[in-house]
């Protein structure tokens, strides 16, 4: 589960995120994953995306590589 905060570290209300989602045509989000020995995207050793992270959008659509 994700939580969203503003530049001052205050929690962003769910209603604000809902309006942002409804009134936006596109979005971009950056995140950092810190997990030792994890493969988050492409497994060069196996040559596959099988262990890649997958995300679910607000419309329940799965987003992946």
ABEGO torsion letter per residue (X at the ends): XBBBBBAAGBBBBAAAAAAAAAABABBBBBBBBBBBGBBABBBAAAGBAAABBBBBBAAGBBBBX
